[in-house]
Amino acid sequence: MGLEEYKGVFVFAQQVDNELSGIAFELLGKAKDLAKDLDTDVTAVLVGSDVKGLVDDLAKYGADKVIVVDDPELKDYRTEPYTHALASVINEYKPEIMLVGATAIGRDLGPRVSARVATGLTADCTVLEIGDFPLNPIPGKEQKHNQLLMTRPAFGGNTIATIACPDNRPQMATVRPGVMQKIDPIEGAKAEVIEFNPGFTPNDKYVEILDVVKSVSDVVDIMDAKILVSGGRGVGEEGFAMLRELADVLGGEVSCSRAVVDNGWQPKDLQVGQTGKTVRPNVYFAIGISGAIQHVAGMEESDIIIAINKDETAPIFDVADYGIVGDLNKIVPALTEKLKAVVK
Amino acid sequence: MKIVVCIKQVPDTKGGVKFNPDGTLDRGAMLTIMNPDDKAGLEAALRIKDEYGAEVTVLTMGLPKADEVLREAMAMGADKGILVTDRVLGGADTWATSTTIAGAIRNLDYDLIITGRQAIDGDTAQVGPQISEHLDIPVISYAQDIKIEGDSVIVQRQYDDRYHVVKAKMPCLITALSELNEPRYMTPGGIFDAYDAEVTTWGRKDLKDVDDSNLGLAGSPTKIAKASDKVRKGAGEKVTLDPEEAVNYIVDKLTEKHVI
C-alpha cells in the first residue's frame, strides 16, 4: 500500500431521518484545522436515501467536497450497507484521514469499516492534531511527519493516551460528540458534489428492520445547552422539580449523573459522563453530585463549574471553580427565588 | 444451538492503573473483574440456554491468569471455557485482538456469538464488530433485548433517541449492553465444579487462517505515542456557607462572569 497515494481529510456526515447530526458539523470543524495543517481539503461523505438536499449545509460548515452515496437500501442505518458504502468510498477515493462520530451509529460503523479496509481505528477521541510519530526522534527508527495524533481517555477517564496509525491508511478515528467545535456557517458556500454508488445487493448481512421505536420523551439535547443544572443521587427523585425551576430561570436545561439514570429517576438522554454525554456549557451546576471520575470526564471542559454538596470531601470540589459546602435543599430554592428578582 | 460468548478479564478501574515502559497496560499488576458488559452477554446466553437449550462456550484472550474469568463464567453456568494466550499476542490493539479472536472462533461451531458492547478498560466498543467483519457474519451492536425465532435472532438495537427491532439470520454476532439483564450469581455447586473443570488453552498455532503480521503489538496498526495519568484542572474556591450567604455568593459569581 503506497501511503502517499492517500490524500485529504474525510468525515462521515451522519444523518438520521435525513437530518444531519450535530457531530457532522463538529467533525467538519476539526477536519478544516487538520486539512489546513496538511495543506489539503475536506470531504464530507454523505450516506443515506434521498439525502442530496443536505449537501449545502455541509458546504456551509466547511466541506470542500461532498461524496453522496444515495440508495434506497440506505434509508435507516444498518451496519452492512453503510459499511459497504463507506468502505467503498475509502477504497475509491483513498483519504489519508477518515473521521467518524463516536455515536451509537459511528461506534458500530467505524470498527466494521476499519476491519474491512484493514486499518487501525482509535475510539472516542477528544483531541486530534497533526504531528510526528514517534513524538521525539528515536535513534535507528524513522520518525514520520504529518501523522494524525489521536488522543483519547481510557480506564474510565483515569488516563489519556495519544495514538498514531503510522503504517496504514486511512488513519481512522471516532470522535466524541460535543468536543470539537463547528465553524461559524459560511452563507452561500458551495461544495463540489460527487455522486458515487458502489451497488447494494442485499445478502444475509443486510439485517431486517422490523420496527423503529423512537423515544417518546421530547427531551432537548443537553449538549446544546449554555447552562446546565445537573443533579446527582444527593438530589433525590423529587428534587429534580426544584432543579428544573432553577434551570428555567436561567434559560438552561437539566442534566444528571449516572446514578440518577440507574435509579430510573431521569432518562438516559440527560446523563452526563463517560457513558453518557460530553457537555461543555458556559455554566455547569453540579448539585448533589459526588464527582466520580466517569462523571467528571463528561463535564470538566465546562467554562464555569459550580458545585453544591453537603460532603466537603466530595471529589467534585476538585474540579469546581466555585464549590459550596451546604444543604442543596435550602440553597437551590433560595437561589431560584433570588434569581427571579435579578434576571428579568 | 451453540453460543460462543467472548469475555474479558479487565482491571477494576476503581483500583490504580499501571503501565509497562512501552505504554501498554501492566495487566499483571492490577486487580481484576469480569467486564460488566460481557457478563450481561454471558447472562443473555445462559437465558437462551435455559429457555431453548444451548451449549455455551466462553472464550477469552489474555494472560494465563485470565482462566479465572472463564471459571467464574462456568460457575455461572457456561459449559466450556477456552483461553487464548500466547506471548506473541501481547500488546494487541483492537484490530490484532479481533483478528486473534476470530482466528480462535473459526475452530468452533456456532450459531451465535455474543460479546459485551465495550470493556471498561479500553471503552472502545470495537472488538465485537471487528470480529464479525473478520468472520463475515452480520453484527447487531448495542443489544438491549434478545429473542430467538427459528434460525433468526430478533434484537432491540439501541440508538441515541430510538431503538430498532432488528431481525438477523444466524450465525450472527451481538454486542450486549449492561442494561440487557441482571447477571446471575455463581452457584456453590457451580463454583466447586468450575474449580476442577478443564479449561482449553490455545496459543498462536491454534488460530485458524491468521497471518503473523496481524498479531500482537507488531501486528497492531495503531501505536501508542504516549500514555499518562490524566491532568485535571485544579480545584477553585471552596466555601462553607449557610443558605443565604451561599445564594449571594453564587449570584455574585454569576454576575462577575456576566452570566446574568
Interface residues (C-beta under 8 A of the other chain):
Chain A: V16 D76 Y77 R78 T79 E80 T83 T103 A104 I105 R107 D108 G110 P111 R112 S114 A115 R116 A118 T119 G120 L121 T122 A123 D124 F133 P134 L135 L149 P153 A154 F155 G156 G157 N158 T159 I160 A161 T162 I163 A164 C165 P166 D167 N168 D204 K205 Y206 V207 E208 I209 L210 D211 V212 V213 K214 S215 I227 L250 D269 Q274 N282 V283 V296 E300 I304 I305 I306 I308 E312 F317 D318 V319 A320 D321 Y322 G323 I324 V325 G326 D327 K330 I331 A334 L335 K338 L339 V342 V343
Chain B: P11 T13 V17 G23 D93 T94 W95 S98 I120 D121 G122 D123 T124 A125 Q126 V127 G128 P129 Q130 S132 E133 H134 D136 I137 P138 V139 I140 S141 Y142 I154 Q156 Q158 Y159 D160 D161 R162 Y163 H164 V165 V166 K167 A168 K169 C172 S220 P221 T222 K223 I224 A225 K226 A227 S228 D229 K230 R232 K233 G234 A235 G236 E237 K238 V239 T240 L241 D242 P243 E244 A246 V247 N248 Y249 I250 V251 K253 L254 T255 K257 V259 I260
